Amino acid sequence: MSSKIIIVEDDPNILEALKYNLGKEGYDTITAIDGVQALELARTNKPDLIVLDIMLPKMSGFEVCRILRKEMAIPIIMLTARDDEIDKVTGLDLGADDYMTKPFSMRELMARIRAMLRRVEIQTVIPETPLSFGDLEVDTLHHMITRAGNTLNLSPKEFDLLVFLTSNKGLVFTRDQLLEKVWGYDYSGDTRTVDVHIRWLREKIEANSEEPKHLITIRGVGYKFEG
């Protein structure tokens, strides 16, 4: 069964190009040209992934991402027309799993989509024993993270990152290694992606995100997880 992808883009040329290339890859596509329509389609169609432009009529991609992340844990790739760091960081802060700056390489976008969907598929078919670290439990079988018995609402990439680090407890990974291992492709973009996801994970799993006990920064190197 092919994956279902919603494309949210108000530029008709980019929209058609995305629809054409995703169709060639064998994906079922649904298109939206504004933020309100995107929300309606996501809620009724339950897609496997969303490609979401930031600058949209009626409701911005930022707002769409913020609302969707509260309602469903589907991968979101954001498209921005500007190379401003603030746009990228804002999108990641709101729960986006990845971003690309226009004009972008269609081949690279297809590779990122394949990698993201592949990781989601792997998570659903490989059962593992839950890992416990104090009041934190990582249950990949049920795709669930709990802290003190409360289920945490993580984005797909936050979940992937935490599972990878907890499965390799005590080992130090550079940002580039984490991008390759967790994001699933040879990522040549801004390593701030990792920093933002680590920060958001700390706010969810640490008792005090300013003094983390689990997600430890190794200055000048990268990150590690301590039980």
N, C-alpha and C positions, 0 to 999 in steps of 0.2 A: 504494500500500500504506500503510495507516494506521500511525501510530507506536504502539508498545507501551509503556504506562506502568504501573509498579508503584506502588500506593498502600499505604503502611504506616502504619496508624492504628488504635489500640485503642478509640477512641470510636466506637460504631456509628453515631451520628447524623452525625458529620463524615465518616466513611468512606462512608456512603451518599450524602451530598451531593457529595463529591468524585467518586465513581463515576458519579453521575448527570450532573454537569456535564461531566466529561471525555468521557462517552459522547455527549452532545449535540454536542461539538466533533468527534466522529468518531474518537476514539482508542480503541484496544483497551486495556482495563484488567484488571489482575490485582491482587487485594487480599491483604494480610497483616495480621495483628492482633498480631504480636509480632516481636521482633528475629530470633529463630532462623528463623522461617518466612520472613522477608524475605530473609535470606541464601540460603536454599535456593532460593527462587523466582527471585532475581536470577541465581544461578549456572545454573539450568536453562533460564531463559527469555530471557536476554540482552536486557533491555528497552532502550528508547531513552532513558528518563528514569525517575527514581525520586522520588516525593514521600514524604519520610521524617519521621515524627514523632520527637521527641527522647525523650519519656517513654513507654517501651514495656515490656511484660512480658518476662521472660526475658533480654533483652539490650537495652541502651539504644540509641537512635538514633545517639548518638555512636560507640559501639563498632561498630555496623553500618557507619556511614560510613567509619570508619578501616579496617576490613577490606576493604570494597568498593573503596576507592580504591587499595588495593594490587593488586587483582585485575583491575579494569576501569576504563576511562576514560569512564564514562557521566555525564551531568549529574545532580546531586543537589540537590533543593530541600528544605531542612529546615524543619519546622514546630515552633515553640516556644510553650508556653503562657505563658511569662513574657517580660517585656520587658527582662529583665536583660541588660546588655551582655555579661556573661561567657558566657552561653549562645550568643549570636550569634558572638562571637569564637572560642569553642571549636569550634563547627561549621565555621566557615570555616577555622580552623587545621587541622582534620582532613581538609579537602579538599572540603567542600560548596561548591557553586557559587553558592548563593543561600539566603536564609532568609525566612520570614514569621512574624510574631507573631500568635497567636490572640487575639481573633477577627480574622479577616482578610477582605478583600474577595475574594469568589470571582471577580469580574470581573478584578481585578488579578492574581490567581494564574493565571488562564487566559491573560492577556496575557504574563505572564512565561514560562509554559510554551511558548506559541507562539513567542516570541522566541528562547528557548533552543534549541528544536528546529530553528528556521529557520536559526540560525547553524551548528549542527552539520551540517545538510543542505548549506548553502552551502560549507562547508569540504571536503565530499567530492566536489563536482562542479566546483570551480573550480581547475584546476591552475595552479601558479605556479612560477617558477624559484626554487630554494633560495637563501636569503640567507645569506652567510657574514660573520662578525664575529670575526676571530681564530680561536680554537678552537671558537667557537659557530656552529652551523649550524641554520637554521630552514627546514624542508622541509614546506611546506603540502600538496604533492602527496601525500606519503606520511604526512602528519599526524605528523611526527616532529621532535623537537628533540634535537640531539646536542651534547655538549661533550667535546672532546678524543677524539672517536670513540665516546664512550659515550652510549647513548640515555637521555634523561631521562624520568622518569615524571611527567608534568604532568596536572593535572586539566583538564577541558575549558575552564574559564574562565581558568586560568593560560595555557593554550595560546592562547586567543583574545586575551588581553591582550598577550602577548608578540608575537604576529603583528602586531597592530595597531601597537604601538609600534615594532617593527623596520621595518615598512612605512612608517612616518612618522619615520624616524630624524632626530634633531635638533630636531624640533618639540616644543614644550611643551604639555601638555594638563592642564587642571584635573581634579580628581576627578569633578566633575559631567559634564564632557565625556567622560571615560573610561566612566562609568556608562552614558551615553547611547549611545556608539559601540560599546562592547564588550558590555554587557549587553543592548543592543538594545531598550530601552524607556525611557520618561520616568520614571526612578527617583527617588522622593522620600524614600528611606530614608537610612540612615546611610552616609556616605561612607567609613566605616572599612572597608567591604567592599573598596574599592580598596587601602587601606593594607595590609590583611592579605594580599591576593594579591600585591602588590609585594614584601612581606617574604618570602613563601614562594618567589617567583621568584628573588629575590636569593640565597637559600640554595641554590638549585639551579644557577644559571647563573654566579654570581660566584665568583671565586677567593677573595675575602674579602668576605662579605656586609656587614661593618661598614664597609668602604671600597669601595663599588661603583664599577666602571668603566663599566658599561653602563646600569643603571637608576638614573638620577640624580634626586634630589629637588631641585626648585626651590623654595626656602623661600617660603612664603606664596602659592604658585601651584599647583604640582602636580608632574608627572613628565615626563621625557623619556628617550629611549633614545639612547645614544651608541655608535658602532661602535668 
